[in-house]
Amino acid sequence: MITVSLRFDDEMKKQLDEMCDEMGMNLTTFFMIYAKKALRDRRIPFEIAAPSDPFYSASNMEQLKKARQQVKDGQVIVKTIEELEAMELE
């Protein structure tokens, strides 16, 4: 066995550690899977997926797009906190 050293940006390393943790593995396991798969298939890239942030899901992005368009089209109601509080008392 040999040891291989890699240099990573601190934030990238943190994000990769978090992703690997979500998949139940560490960085060594991640790179071993990567290397074995690349050698077996004789190609790069390949996919190992981790759950993505639900904020960026297709359905949420569509809702955000619609909301932006409503604001752009002036289809919003603007009320001050005082007006909202007065409505609550009615």
C-alpha positions as CSV (number, residue, x, y, z in Angstrom):
1,M,0.0,0.0,0.0
2,I,1.1,3.6,-0.7
3,T,-0.2,6.9,0.6
4,V,-1.5,9.5,-1.8
5,S,-1.7,13.1,-0.6
6,L,-4.2,15.6,-2.2
7,R,-4.6,19.3,-1.6
8,F,-8.1,20.8,-1.4
9,D,-9.5,24.2,-0.7
10,D,-10.8,24.2,2.9
11,E,-14.4,24.8,1.8
12,M,-14.3,22.1,-0.9
13,K,-12.8,19.6,1.7
14,K,-15.6,20.5,4.2
15,Q,-18.3,20.0,1.5
16,L,-16.8,16.7,0.3
17,D,-16.6,15.4,3.9
18,E,-20.3,16.3,4.4
19,M,-21.4,14.7,1.2
20,C,-19.4,11.5,2.0
21,D,-20.9,11.5,5.5
22,E,-24.4,11.7,4.0
23,M,-23.5,8.6,2.0
24,G,-22.1,6.8,5.0
25,M,-18.4,6.8,3.9
26,N,-15.2,8.7,4.4
27,L,-12.9,10.3,1.9
28,T,-10.6,7.2,1.6
29,T,-13.6,5.1,0.7
30,F,-14.9,7.7,-1.7
31,F,-11.5,7.8,-3.6
32,M,-11.2,4.0,-3.5
33,I,-14.7,3.6,-5.1
34,Y,-13.8,6.2,-7.7
35,A,-10.5,4.6,-8.6
36,K,-11.9,1.0,-8.8
37,K,-14.8,2.2,-10.9
38,A,-12.6,4.2,-13.3
39,L,-10.2,1.2,-13.8
40,R,-13.1,-1.3,-14.3
41,D,-15.0,0.8,-16.8
42,R,-11.9,2.5,-18.3
43,R,-13.6,5.8,-18.3
44,I,-14.3,8.9,-16.3
45,P,-16.7,10.3,-15.1
46,F,-19.2,8.2,-13.2
47,E,-22.0,9.1,-10.9
48,I,-22.3,8.6,-7.1
49,A,-25.2,10.8,-5.9
50,A,-25.9,12.3,-2.5
51,P,-29.2,13.9,-1.6
52,S,-29.3,17.4,-2.9
53,D,-30.5,20.5,-1.0
54,P,-34.4,20.5,-1.4
55,F,-34.3,24.3,-1.8
56,Y,-32.9,23.7,-5.3
57,S,-35.4,21.1,-6.3
58,A,-37.1,21.6,-9.7
59,S,-40.5,22.2,-8.1
60,N,-39.2,24.8,-5.7
61,M,-37.2,26.6,-8.4
62,E,-40.4,26.7,-10.5
63,Q,-42.3,28.3,-7.5
64,L,-39.6,30.9,-7.1
65,K,-39.7,31.7,-10.8
66,K,-43.5,32.2,-10.6
67,A,-43.1,34.4,-7.5
68,R,-40.4,36.6,-9.2
69,Q,-42.7,37.0,-12.2
70,Q,-45.6,38.0,-9.9
71,V,-43.5,40.7,-8.3
72,K,-42.3,41.8,-11.7
73,D,-45.9,42.1,-12.9
74,G,-47.0,44.0,-9.8
75,Q,-49.2,41.2,-8.6
76,V,-48.3,41.6,-5.0
77,I,-50.0,43.3,-2.0
78,V,-47.8,45.4,0.2
79,K,-48.9,46.1,3.8
80,T,-47.1,47.7,6.7
81,I,-46.9,45.8,10.0
82,E,-49.4,48.2,11.4
83,E,-51.9,47.4,8.6
84,L,-51.4,43.6,9.2
85,E,-51.9,44.0,12.9
86,A,-55.1,46.0,12.3
87,M,-56.4,43.3,10.0
88,E,-55.8,40.7,12.7
89,L,-58.1,42.7,15.1
90,E,-60.9,42.8,12.7
